[in-house]
Amino acid sequence: MWQANKVKNTLEQHGFQTEIIGISSKGDQSLGGDLASSVGQFIHAVDAQLLNDNIDIAVHSSKDVPVDLDGSVSNLAYLERGCTTDLLLFEKNESAQSLREVFETTDEMSMQQVLQFIPESGMVGTVSGRRQSFLLSQRPDILPIAVRGQVETRLKRLQQKRVDAVILAEIGLLRLHEIGALEPWILDLGAARISDQEWPTAPGQGSVSVHCRSGDVGAFKHLRELLNHPQTERMFSPNEHFCLQLEEVACILQESRLRTGMLRLRFRLRIGVSCFAMDFDLRLFTRMAQRTK
């Protein structure tokens, strides 16, 4: 709701009357499986309400938006992008900083340092095919566990010791912290900020996309002027879209591997783009399929 409230507040400050309409998506409703099973599943239900004229604009996390939008829907604006890093959260120990302490620094940790916080054969909560693959490329013993829902719902799985760690986008936690929405027990969890030099995060992470009906783009030009952040919009160049397409392909391949238990893929990819470079190993293992039978 932070995203919708941000748009609401910006528009109301300039004299617009607004109303937030909450819509539950397929991605929100599903409690298991892999996000790769349907790229864009978090946005389709919301954009459908646009096309049914039930809402005027739709607000999404840019990382959930697929490259190829329905031609009837257009991106009206990108809000200013925040931090793009991921955090590993786990039960606090003497060698780790708390989430509260991590928010107060800009320190990052290497993958090897972060992995030390995950026990052997540890269970890590994440439904992202990209994150699962990065973890398994470094630690094949780790068992990724599908953990969905609101931030607090996911972290309660950690509190209940149903998983050993959870990976979340830092920006979501930070925005909740800024409005005082994180309970003390969450801020007291152990946390490590993963260096994006070794852990490229989702293209679009940290940004918010505002959609409208394609036929309304001209009529909503004044809304775009209030909401759009030009520098963030420039980040979503054809190069960034190329990264998104590659990620979608990787996710689809991983979903195929999870279903069949037969596909094994390993490749090294380096892409130079205007905003960042990606350099990583991605291995898709049959191990997960074997363990979940």
C-alpha positions in Angstrom: 0.0 0.0 0.0 3.0 2.3 0.4 3.1 2.7 -3.4 -0.5 3.5 -3.8 -0.4 6.0 -0.9 2.6 7.7 -2.4 0.7 8.3 -5.7 -2.4 9.3 -3.8 -0.5 11.8 -1.6 1.3 13.3 -4.6 -1.9 13.9 -6.5 -3.8 15.2 -3.5 -1.1 17.7 -2.8 -1.9 19.2 -6.2 -5.6 19.3 -5.7 -6.8 16.0 -7.1 -9.4 13.9 -5.2 -8.4 10.2 -5.1 -9.6 6.9 -3.8 -7.5 3.7 -3.4 -9.2 0.5 -4.6 -7.5 -2.6 -3.2 -7.3 -5.5 -5.7 -6.0 -9.0 -4.9 -3.8 -10.5 -7.7 -3.2 -14.1 -8.6 0.3 -13.8 -7.2 -1.0 -12.6 -3.8 -3.5 -15.4 -3.6 -1.1 -18.2 -4.4 0.6 -19.6 -1.3 3.0 -22.0 -3.0 5.0 -22.7 -6.2 7.3 -20.5 -8.1 6.7 -17.0 -9.4 8.1 -18.0 -12.7 5.0 -20.0 -13.4 3.3 -16.8 -14.7 5.5 -13.8 -15.4 3.4 -10.7 -14.5 0.9 -12.5 -12.3 1.0 -9.7 -9.7 -0.2 -7.1 -12.2 -2.8 -8.8 -14.5 -5.8 -8.6 -12.1 -5.1 -4.9 -11.4 -4.7 -3.9 -15.1 -7.8 -5.8 -15.9 -9.7 -3.4 -13.7 -8.3 -0.6 -15.8 -9.6 -2.1 -18.9 -13.0 -2.6 -17.3 -13.1 1.2 -16.4 -13.3 0.4 -12.7 -10.1 2.4 -11.9 -8.3 5.2 -13.7 -4.7 4.3 -13.0 -2.9 1.3 -11.6 0.2 1.2 -9.4 2.7 -1.6 -9.5 6.2 -2.5 -8.4 8.2 -2.2 -11.6 10.0 -5.5 -11.1 6.6 -7.2 -11.4 5.8 -5.7 -14.8 6.6 -7.9 -17.8 8.3 -6.5 -20.8 5.4 -6.9 -23.2 2.4 -5.1 -21.8 -1.1 -5.6 -23.2 -1.4 -3.0 -26.0 -4.4 -1.6 -24.3 -2.3 -0.6 -21.2 0.5 1.9 -21.2 3.0 3.0 -18.6 2.1 6.5 -17.6 5.0 7.2 -15.2 7.8 5.9 -13.1 8.2 7.1 -9.6 11.7 7.9 -8.4 13.7 4.8 -7.9 14.9 3.8 -4.4 17.6 1.4 -3.4 17.8 -1.8 -5.4 19.6 -4.3 -3.1 18.3 -7.4 -1.4 18.6 -8.3 2.2 19.0 -11.7 3.9 17.1 -11.8 7.2 17.7 -14.5 9.9 17.7 -15.0 13.6 20.1 -12.5 15.1 23.4 -13.8 16.4 26.5 -12.1 17.9 28.3 -11.8 14.5 25.4 -10.1 12.7 23.9 -6.7 12.6 20.2 -6.2 13.3 17.9 -4.9 10.6 17.8 -1.6 12.5 21.6 -1.3 12.3 21.7 -2.2 8.6 19.3 0.6 7.8 21.7 3.0 9.5 24.7 2.1 7.2 25.4 1.6 3.6 27.7 -1.5 4.2 27.3 -4.4 1.8 28.5 -8.0 2.3 29.9 -10.4 -0.3 28.0 -13.5 -1.2 30.4 -15.7 0.7 30.0 -13.6 3.9 26.2 -13.6 3.5 26.1 -17.4 3.0 27.8 -18.0 6.3 24.5 -16.9 8.0 22.7 -19.9 6.4 23.2 -23.3 8.1 24.1 -26.4 6.1 21.0 -27.6 4.3 19.3 -24.5 5.5 15.8 -23.5 4.3 15.6 -20.0 2.7 12.3 -18.4 2.0 12.0 -17.0 -1.5 9.7 -17.7 -4.4 11.9 -15.8 -6.9 13.4 -18.2 -9.5 16.3 -15.8 -9.9 17.1 -15.8 -6.2 16.7 -19.5 -5.9 19.2 -20.1 -8.8 21.8 -17.7 -7.4 21.6 -19.4 -4.0 21.9 -22.9 -5.5 24.8 -21.8 -7.8 26.8 -21.1 -4.6 25.3 -23.5 -2.1 23.6 -26.6 -3.7 22.7 -27.8 -0.1 20.3 -25.0 0.4 16.6 -25.7 0.1 14.5 -22.8 -1.2 11.1 -22.6 0.3 8.1 -20.7 -1.2 7.2 -17.9 1.2 4.6 -15.4 0.0 2.3 -12.8 1.4 2.8 -9.5 3.1 6.2 -8.7 4.6 5.1 -9.5 8.1 3.6 -12.8 6.9 6.8 -13.9 5.4 8.9 -12.8 8.4 6.6 -14.7 10.8 7.7 -17.9 9.0 11.2 -17.0 10.1 10.1 -16.1 13.6 8.3 -19.5 13.8 11.5 -21.2 12.7 9.7 -22.6 9.6 12.7 -21.3 7.6 16.2 -20.4 8.5 16.3 -17.2 6.5 14.3 -15.0 4.2 15.4 -12.9 1.2 13.5 -9.6 0.6 14.0 -6.5 -1.4 15.5 -3.8 0.9 13.3 -1.0 -0.6 10.1 -2.6 0.6 11.3 -3.0 4.2 12.9 0.5 4.2 9.7 2.2 3.0 7.7 0.4 5.8 10.3 1.4 8.3 10.1 5.1 7.2 6.3 5.1 8.0 6.8 3.2 11.3 5.1 0.1 10.1 7.8 -2.4 11.1 7.3 -3.9 14.6 10.3 -4.0 17.0 10.8 -7.8 16.6 11.3 -7.3 12.9 13.9 -4.6 13.4 15.7 -6.9 15.8 16.2 -9.6 13.3 19.6 -10.3 11.9 20.2 -8.8 8.5 22.8 -8.6 5.8 22.8 -6.4 2.7 24.0 -8.5 -0.3 26.4 -6.7 -2.6 24.8 -6.2 -6.0 28.2 -6.8 -7.6 27.7 -10.5 -7.0 23.9 -10.6 -6.6 22.2 -8.7 -9.4 18.7 -7.9 -8.3 15.6 -7.8 -10.4 15.5 -5.3 -13.3 13.0 -2.7 -12.1 13.5 -3.3 -8.4 13.2 -0.2 -6.3 10.9 1.6 -8.8 7.1 2.0 -9.0 5.2 2.0 -12.3 1.9 3.8 -12.9 -0.3 2.3 -15.6 -3.3 3.7 -17.5 -5.4 2.8 -20.4 -3.5 3.5 -23.7 -6.3 5.7 -24.9 -5.9 7.9 -21.8 -2.2 8.7 -22.1 -2.8 12.1 -23.7 -5.6 13.0 -21.3 -3.5 12.1 -18.3 -0.5 14.1 -19.4 -0.8 16.4 -16.3 -0.7 13.3 -14.0 2.5 12.1 -15.7 4.1 15.5 -15.2 3.4 15.2 -11.4 4.4 11.6 -11.0 7.2 10.8 -13.5 10.8 10.8 -12.5 12.8 11.3 -15.8 16.1 9.8 -14.6 14.3 6.6 -13.4 12.4 6.5 -16.7 15.7 6.6 -18.6 16.8 3.5 -16.7 14.0 1.6 -18.4 15.7 1.8 -21.7 15.8 -1.0 -24.3 18.9 -2.3 -22.5 17.0 -2.7 -19.3 14.1 -4.3 -21.1 16.6 -6.8 -22.6 17.6 -7.7 -19.1 14.0 -8.2 -18.2 13.5 -10.5 -21.2 16.5 -12.6 -20.2 15.2 -12.9 -16.6 11.8 -14.0 -17.9 13.5 -16.7 -20.0 15.5 -17.9 -17.1 12.4 -18.1 -14.9 10.5 -20.0 -17.5 13.3 -22.4 -17.9 13.5 -22.9 -14.2 9.8 -23.6 -14.0 10.2 -26.2 -16.7 13.0 -27.8 -14.7 10.9 -27.9 -11.5 8.1 -29.6 -13.3 10.2 -32.2 -15.2 13.2 -32.6 -13.0 15.2 -33.1 -16.2 16.5 -29.8 -17.3 20.0 -28.7 -16.3 21.3 -25.4 -17.5 24.4 -23.5 -16.6 25.7 -20.3 -18.3 27.7 -17.3 -17.6 26.3 -14.0 -18.7 27.7 -10.5 -18.7 25.7 -7.6 -20.0 26.9 -4.0 -20.1 23.9 -1.6 -19.8 23.5 2.1 -19.1 22.7 1.6 -15.4 24.6 -1.5 -14.2 26.5 -4.5 -15.3 25.5 -8.1 -14.6 28.0 -10.8 -14.1 26.8 -14.1 -12.6 26.6 -17.8 -12.9 23.2 -19.4 -13.1 22.8 -23.1 -12.6 19.4 -24.8 -12.6 19.6 -28.0 -10.6 17.5 -31.1 -10.7 18.3 -31.3 -6.9 15.3 -29.2 -5.9 12.9 -31.3 -8.0 14.2 -34.4 -6.3 13.9 -33.0 -2.8 10.3 -31.8 -3.2 8.9 -35.2 -4.4 
